[in-house]
Amino acid sequence: NGGGLKLHSSAYKKASTLQARGGKIDQVPEIMSALTKEITRFNQLSDAPSISKMNEVAMTFALLNTQVSGVLIGPSRKEQLSDSLTFCEQLQDYDYADFYQGLLKLHRTYAPADRSI
């Protein structure tokens, strides 16, 4: 998962997993601002269904990476499973390559050099 990160700060609850991991829900990390801009850019320019959830970001980054052969998902509710399977189909039916390239740029900008791909 996204380590408890949410795309929209209003989605955080008092007992969020981000806060349990030591994150501060009242402080938006720089990478999240950049990610939000990338999502907005893609959603405005693309005919593909919009990116709206963190799991969609993660699935795009993993499944469009030629070095990854599959992903494991761990939904806690049926709705999450259904959403993930629907998005997986969308990745096959629509072109998300431009969004993947944007995510790759963010990764190269923000990931430590020893973890960059």
Secondary structure, DSSP 8 states (H G I E B T S, - for coil): --TT--SSGGG--TT-HHHHTT--TTS--HHHHHHHHHHHHHHHH-SS----SHHHHHHHHHHT-TT--------SSHHHHHHHHHHHHHHHHS--HHHHHHHHHHHHHHS-GGG--
